[in-house]
């Protein structure tokens, strides 16, 4: 590191996770100003996209869209349209309407438990992008039945990282690392005197007890894991990542990671890999050639494709 190179670090708690940002450059005042603008963008998006904030735009949509079309701002509309497209390309595994299932399993309110069959069946009836109508002519969203809810989850966090990184680049930042909860990461350039930002993947995404280290350079990494939130009953562990097609927690894969250029799309793909398992790797490679997936199946070690 040269004598003129400075480091600035910032952090905040948003979207139920901790975001941390590190920037390098020769002007600490400029670095801090750019970093604070990026942090402000994350805060703005939390106010808009959070499923848990009573005053967010997503909550506003959830409370009104079953009664008729509601107009939303164009950028948010196109974000929902992109989510619908990713839902189709992932065979429904990535689904921003899983909110009712999260409530049924108690993960939404922090009181997890196995739902009664009738409760789970009712939640499954209102899950699925077929219950959402998006009208591009007037930027409106409508729910086709009561009980439908939007919950962007990890995709919202990835999108916040994406927008924050755009703000950094617009301000001329060439060396930075931003992560949300260590599971959504983007590296801008490289740190001083290094070929890339070194990221360690721990169990179960590693070979044995030694962490697997990868280097990121202008690249995003997403990690989805079934064990992020969990509970046990009758000696069985239930994770918080749910399969939209069954309403049940995923079981085939312990964790999935995806490398690629877009933090938000990469979040959707890592979720889809966690739900669909190894069989979806060839389809992902075909439909998303700029992305690489890594999984840790419950029955064997992980592997790249």
PLY file of the C-alpha trace (Angstrom):
ply
format ascii 1.0
element vertex 305
property float x
property float y
property float z
element edge 304
property int vertex1
property int vertex2
end_header
0.00 0.00 0.00
1.44 3.40 -0.97
1.79 6.15 1.61
-0.96 8.12 -0.11
-3.51 5.32 -0.09
-6.17 5.75 2.56
-8.90 3.44 3.83
-12.38 4.48 4.92
-14.88 2.08 6.54
-18.61 2.62 7.06
-21.45 0.42 8.27
-25.16 0.41 9.03
-27.94 -1.92 10.08
-30.71 -2.21 7.50
-32.97 -4.87 5.99
-32.51 -6.97 9.15
-28.79 -7.32 8.50
-25.49 -5.46 8.88
-23.96 -3.78 5.84
-20.24 -3.00 5.88
-18.31 -0.96 3.31
-14.56 -0.52 2.90
-13.10 1.96 0.39
-9.52 2.70 -0.69
-8.19 5.82 -2.40
-5.94 8.84 -2.03
-8.58 11.31 -0.76
-10.28 10.24 2.49
-12.76 13.13 2.37
-13.92 12.12 -1.10
-14.01 8.45 -0.08
-16.20 9.16 2.94
-18.56 11.35 0.95
-18.98 8.63 -1.69
-19.40 5.97 0.98
-22.03 7.95 2.85
-23.98 8.44 -0.38
-23.91 4.68 -0.96
-25.07 4.05 2.61
-27.91 6.55 2.16
-29.06 4.64 -0.92
-29.28 1.44 1.14
-31.33 3.27 3.76
-33.65 4.67 1.09
-34.24 1.22 -0.35
-34.95 -0.25 3.06
-37.67 2.37 3.48
-39.11 1.34 0.12
-38.60 -2.44 -0.04
-38.74 -3.80 3.51
-41.40 -6.45 4.14
-41.17 -5.70 7.86
-41.47 -1.88 7.91
-45.09 -0.74 8.35
-44.36 2.43 6.35
-42.51 0.87 3.38
-43.83 0.96 -0.16
-43.93 -2.86 -0.24
-46.15 -2.87 2.87
-48.35 -0.22 1.23
-48.70 -2.40 -1.90
-49.46 -5.49 0.20
-52.26 -3.66 2.02
-53.98 -2.35 -1.13
-53.22 -4.38 -4.26
-55.85 -7.04 -3.58
-58.54 -4.33 -3.77
-57.45 -3.08 -7.19
-54.45 -1.91 -9.24
-52.03 0.39 -7.40
-49.62 2.67 -9.21
-45.97 2.49 -8.18
-42.88 4.38 -9.25
-41.32 3.10 -12.52
-38.03 1.86 -11.04
-39.83 -0.30 -8.47
-42.22 -1.54 -11.15
-39.35 -2.69 -13.35
-37.74 -4.33 -10.33
-40.93 -6.39 -9.80
-41.02 -7.15 -13.52
-37.45 -8.43 -13.31
-38.42 -10.63 -10.36
-41.29 -12.06 -12.40
-38.87 -12.84 -15.23
-36.43 -14.53 -12.83
-39.30 -16.53 -11.36
-40.04 -17.92 -14.82
-36.40 -18.64 -15.61
-35.89 -20.46 -12.30
-38.94 -22.69 -12.71
-40.68 -20.84 -9.87
-37.93 -21.56 -7.31
-37.24 -17.85 -6.83
-40.56 -16.33 -5.79
-41.19 -12.96 -4.13
-44.70 -14.04 -3.08
-43.51 -16.50 -0.42
-44.48 -14.13 2.41
-47.59 -16.14 3.39
-45.47 -19.30 3.66
-42.93 -17.49 5.84
-45.81 -16.43 8.09
-47.26 -19.96 8.17
-43.93 -21.37 9.37
-43.50 -18.52 11.89
-40.27 -17.19 10.37
-41.85 -13.79 9.65
-42.54 -13.01 13.31
-39.63 -14.88 14.90
-41.81 -17.65 16.33
-41.04 -20.62 14.06
-42.90 -23.90 14.23
-44.44 -26.59 12.05
-47.77 -25.26 10.75
-51.02 -27.18 10.82
-51.77 -28.77 7.43
-54.78 -26.50 6.87
-52.66 -23.38 7.58
-49.96 -24.52 5.16
-52.54 -25.37 2.49
-54.12 -21.92 2.81
-50.73 -20.21 2.45
-49.87 -22.24 -0.64
-53.06 -21.02 -2.32
-51.83 -17.42 -2.31
-48.20 -18.10 -3.26
-47.06 -17.88 -6.87
-46.41 -15.15 -9.43
-49.57 -16.21 -11.25
-51.39 -14.29 -8.51
-49.69 -11.01 -9.50
-50.72 -8.78 -12.40
-48.17 -6.20 -13.58
-49.38 -3.58 -16.07
-46.50 -1.84 -17.84
-48.74 0.77 -19.48
-49.48 2.57 -16.22
-46.94 0.97 -13.82
-49.55 -0.73 -11.66
-49.54 -3.96 -9.66
-52.65 -5.92 -8.71
-53.13 -9.04 -6.62
-55.63 -11.46 -8.11
-56.76 -12.75 -4.72
-56.71 -11.60 -1.09
-53.84 -12.77 1.06
-51.10 -12.35 -1.57
-47.97 -10.58 -0.29
-44.72 -9.38 -1.81
-41.52 -10.12 0.11
-38.32 -9.36 -1.80
-36.19 -10.94 0.93
-32.59 -11.48 -0.14
-33.29 -10.02 -3.56
-34.00 -6.66 -1.94
-30.69 -6.86 -0.09
-28.87 -7.72 -3.32
-30.58 -4.85 -5.11
-29.53 -2.47 -2.32
-25.92 -3.62 -2.78
-26.28 -3.14 -6.54
-27.59 0.43 -6.23
-24.97 1.34 -3.63
-22.19 0.04 -5.88
-23.58 2.08 -8.77
-23.41 5.17 -6.55
-19.78 4.41 -5.69
-18.79 3.97 -9.33
-20.59 7.17 -10.33
-18.42 8.93 -7.77
-15.24 7.50 -9.28
-14.50 4.87 -6.64
-12.23 2.16 -8.05
-11.47 0.06 -4.95
-14.19 -0.99 -2.53
-15.87 -3.97 -0.93
-19.48 -3.95 0.25
-21.35 -6.78 1.93
-24.77 -7.25 3.45
-24.71 -9.81 6.25
-21.59 -11.41 4.67
-23.93 -13.28 2.30
-24.33 -10.59 -0.37
-20.97 -9.23 -1.52
-19.68 -7.01 -4.29
-16.05 -6.16 -4.97
-15.09 -3.03 -6.90
-11.64 -3.38 -8.43
-8.98 -4.73 -6.08
-7.53 -3.69 -2.72
-4.06 -2.06 -2.77
-1.21 -4.39 -3.78
-3.56 -7.34 -4.31
-4.97 -9.20 -7.32
-8.45 -9.37 -5.80
-10.53 -9.23 -2.64
-10.04 -12.50 -0.77
-13.30 -14.04 0.47
-13.34 -17.17 2.63
-16.21 -19.65 2.26
-16.66 -21.70 5.41
-18.57 -24.92 5.99
-20.53 -26.35 4.33
-19.15 -24.52 1.25
-15.59 -25.75 1.70
-13.51 -28.90 1.46
-13.02 -30.23 4.95
-12.35 -27.89 7.87
-10.20 -25.41 5.91
-12.19 -22.50 4.38
-12.20 -22.18 0.60
-10.79 -18.80 -0.49
-11.88 -17.08 -3.68
-10.78 -13.73 -5.10
-13.30 -11.17 -6.32
-12.53 -8.39 -8.80
-15.51 -6.37 -10.08
-17.69 -9.34 -9.24
-20.62 -10.21 -6.97
-21.00 -13.22 -4.69
-24.18 -14.47 -3.04
-24.49 -17.24 -0.48
-27.84 -18.78 0.45
-28.02 -21.30 3.27
-30.82 -23.34 4.74
-29.37 -22.94 8.23
-29.56 -19.12 8.38
-32.70 -19.36 10.54
-33.94 -22.70 11.78
-35.71 -24.60 14.51
-35.86 -28.24 15.50
-38.73 -30.51 16.40
-38.66 -34.24 17.07
-34.92 -34.26 16.28
-35.56 -32.81 12.82
-34.14 -29.43 11.74
-36.31 -27.06 9.71
-34.57 -24.22 7.81
-36.10 -20.90 6.78
-35.64 -21.27 3.00
-38.90 -22.64 1.64
-39.69 -24.41 -1.62
-42.59 -22.43 -3.16
-43.88 -25.54 -4.96
-44.31 -27.60 -1.78
-44.42 -24.97 0.97
-41.82 -27.03 2.85
-38.25 -26.12 3.92
-35.58 -27.17 1.42
-33.81 -30.42 2.27
-31.61 -31.44 -0.64
-28.99 -28.67 -0.40
-27.32 -27.18 2.69
-25.97 -24.06 0.99
-25.53 -22.51 -2.46
-23.25 -19.76 -3.74
-23.31 -17.89 -7.04
-20.70 -15.65 -8.65
-21.76 -13.12 -11.27
-22.01 -9.48 -12.32
-25.39 -8.53 -10.79
-25.82 -8.66 -7.00
-29.63 -8.81 -7.23
-29.87 -11.47 -9.95
-27.18 -13.48 -8.20
-29.35 -13.50 -5.04
-32.23 -14.97 -7.04
-29.99 -17.64 -8.57
-28.45 -18.75 -5.27
-31.96 -19.09 -3.82
-33.06 -21.11 -6.86
-30.02 -23.39 -6.52
-30.82 -23.97 -2.87
-34.38 -24.96 -3.78
-33.77 -26.97 -6.97
-30.44 -28.57 -6.12
-27.81 -30.06 -8.45
-30.27 -30.92 -11.21
-30.72 -27.21 -11.99
-27.01 -26.42 -12.45
-26.95 -27.24 -16.22
-30.08 -25.13 -16.80
-28.57 -22.22 -14.87
-25.35 -22.43 -16.86
-27.38 -22.36 -20.08
-29.77 -19.54 -19.14
-27.24 -17.45 -17.18
-23.83 -17.97 -18.83
-22.22 -15.09 -16.91
-22.85 -16.80 -13.56
-21.21 -19.72 -11.78
-22.94 -21.80 -9.15
-21.55 -23.79 -6.23
-23.61 -26.03 -3.98
-23.14 -28.10 -0.85
-25.66 -30.95 -1.17
-26.85 -32.56 2.02
-25.51 -35.92 0.78
-22.09 -34.94 -0.63
-19.53 -32.17 -1.05
-20.22 -29.08 -3.12
-19.05 -28.63 -6.68
-18.69 -25.87 -9.25
-20.44 -25.94 -12.61
0 1
1 2
2 3
3 4
4 5
5 6
6 7
7 8
8 9
9 10
10 11
11 12
12 13
13 14
14 15
15 16
16 17
17 18
18 19
19 20
20 21
21 22
22 23
23 24
24 25
25 26
26 27
27 28
28 29
29 30
30 31
31 32
32 33
33 34
34 35
35 36
36 37
37 38
38 39
39 40
40 41
41 42
42 43
43 44
44 45
45 46
46 47
47 48
48 49
49 50
50 51
51 52
52 53
53 54
54 55
55 56
56 57
57 58
58 59
59 60
60 61
61 62
62 63
63 64
64 65
65 66
66 67
67 68
68 69
69 70
70 71
71 72
72 73
73 74
74 75
75 76
76 77
77 78
78 79
79 80
80 81
81 82
82 83
83 84
84 85
85 86
86 87
87 88
88 89
89 90
90 91
91 92
92 93
93 94
94 95
95 96
96 97
97 98
98 99
99 100
100 101
101 102
102 103
103 104
104 105
105 106
106 107
107 108
108 109
109 110
110 111
111 112
112 113
113 114
114 115
115 116
116 117
117 118
118 119
119 120
120 121
121 122
122 123
123 124
124 125
125 126
126 127
127 128
128 129
129 130
130 131
131 132
132 133
133 134
134 135
135 136
136 137
137 138
138 139
139 140
140 141
141 142
142 143
143 144
144 145
145 146
146 147
147 148
148 149
149 150
150 151
151 152
152 153
153 154
154 155
155 156
156 157
157 158
158 159
159 160
160 161
161 162
162 163
163 164
164 165
165 166
166 167
167 168
168 169
169 170
170 171
171 172
172 173
173 174
174 175
175 176
176 177
177 178
178 179
179 180
180 181
181 182
182 183
183 184
184 185
185 186
186 187
187 188
188 189
189 190
190 191
191 192
192 193
193 194
194 195
195 196
196 197
197 198
198 199
199 200
200 201
201 202
202 203
203 204
204 205
205 206
206 207
207 208
208 209
209 210
210 211
211 212
212 213
213 214
214 215
215 216
216 217
217 218
218 219
219 220
220 221
221 222
222 223
223 224
224 225
225 226
226 227
227 228
228 229
229 230
230 231
231 232
232 233
233 234
234 235
235 236
236 237
237 238
238 239
239 240
240 241
241 242
242 243
243 244
244 245
245 246
246 247
247 248
248 249
249 250
250 251
251 252
252 253
253 254
254 255
255 256
256 257
257 258
258 259
259 260
260 261
261 262
262 263
263 264
264 265
265 266
266 267
267 268
268 269
269 270
270 271
271 272
272 273
273 274
274 275
275 276
276 277
277 278
278 279
279 280
280 281
281 282
282 283
283 284
284 285
285 286
286 287
287 288
288 289
289 290
290 291
291 292
292 293
293 294
294 295
295 296
296 297
297 298
298 299
299 300
300 301
301 302
302 303
303 304
